Amino acid sequence: MGTNKTIATLRKDGGPRISACEVEFRDGEVKLGMMPGSMKLLDLLRDARIAIHCPTIEPTEEQSDGWPGDAKLAGVAVEVPEPADNTVEGARFFRVDVREVVLTYVAETRDHLIVESWQEGRGVQRRPRY
């Protein structure tokens, strides 16, 4: 679903901040970078908890399959060394230590949603939502 996602970080006062961010799934990890001085970077340096949400894709009337689903994850951002190909001075890079993943989609019968989730320490769950 592309590299552009929405992330949630925590502001200095504890409130949520929603920002756009490019996220990469590479080498079995979730990776992201932050521009120097960005508010989301300052948030992560203060409190590393983060949530990431995929783009919401609305199906067109011509799409018989309907809505492709919705994915989100949450965890802790862990700073990693900058990649060799980095061209932005002062940029910082992170991998996400994933603690929770949720996938929501329409069931094949088209009469309810399915919510599949994994949470650290709990494992996988699958729940219908009517």
Buried (B, 14 or more C-beta within 10 A) or exposed (E): BEEEBBBBBBBEEEEEBEBEBEBEEEEEBBBBBBEEEBBBBBBBEEBBBBBBBBEEEEEEEEEEEEBBBBBBBBBBBEEBEBEEEEEEEEBBBBBBBBBBBBBBBBEEEEEEBBBBBBBEEEEEEEEEEE
